[in-house]
Amino acid sequence: MRNQKKKTSYKTILLLLAACAAAVFLFSLFKVIRITRTYQEAASLYGEVESLVGPAGEEEEDRGTDPVTGEKLKYSSLSWDYPALLKLCGDAAGYIYQKDVLSYPVVQAEDNDKYLRHLLNGEYNIAGTLFVDARYPEGLDGRYSIIYGHNMDDGSMFGSITSYEDEAYYKAHPEWELYIGEECYTYHVLAAFETEAEGFAFQFEPLSDEEFLELIREAKALCPYETDAPEITRDSVVTVLSTCIDYPRDYNYRFVVFLVREEKLLNRKYR
């Protein structure tokens, strides 16, 4: 009788363990499906946005003439249509593009919470939208600004920028294109490194010329390799890309990539 009770107890324990394992599996499966769907929804929307400003399929080396200055300019990679993006989202600030790596709209709202977990169409989504810190009144045209983006597990949003910790990656991806309002520019990577979330890179008050140059000197000193970025002057325009660091995630730290404006581009839309 005692052995029979033991067997019954073992069976009960095994059934409970099996039930718990099944519950954990189903919960994990639900989370995976939900996250996957979230990624797909974000990718679908941003794919639609990209179609508004998609690559024109022309040779990047093609050059045209600025109708205002007569200066010879290289054409942008995208057929940039800012009014179309602005019609889609009133907070649209521009677009950031790196061939075969990253292609997203950038917004700027009155606060930094609006797009942290929302797409530019207002729908809730953990991927959020790339956004300029609200504390920069001149936005991306100011001398110094920061764009935030999530470090997504599937590599989307700013999931790729932590790769700049390796010099080989920098050498393969030294330039970006930023589309700001009606204008288009190339930007060169100036420095990339990990820093505290409250570190010196996160400056929101107006900087004097010396403070600006000192901040850039400090950033370059923290980069583990030399870059070929143009020399920084008081008239330089610097934009910082910021995301959480890779695993193990530590939300007290960020990975930042400093970009400096290099060359104006001629919009392919008006070719």
ABEGO torsion letter per residue (X at the ends): XAAAAAAAAAAAAAAAAAAAAAAAAAAAAAAAAAAAAAAAAAAAAAAAAAAAABBAGBBAABBBBBAAAGBBBBBBABBBBAAAAAAABAABAEBBBBBGABBBBBBBBABAAAAAABBAAGBBBAAEBBBBBAABAAEAABABBBBBBBBBAAGBEAAAAAAAABAAAAAABABBBBBBEABBBBBBBABBBBBBAABAABBABBBBAAAAAAAAAAAAAABABBBABBBBBAABBBBBBBBBBBOBBBAABBBBBBBBBABBBBBAAAX
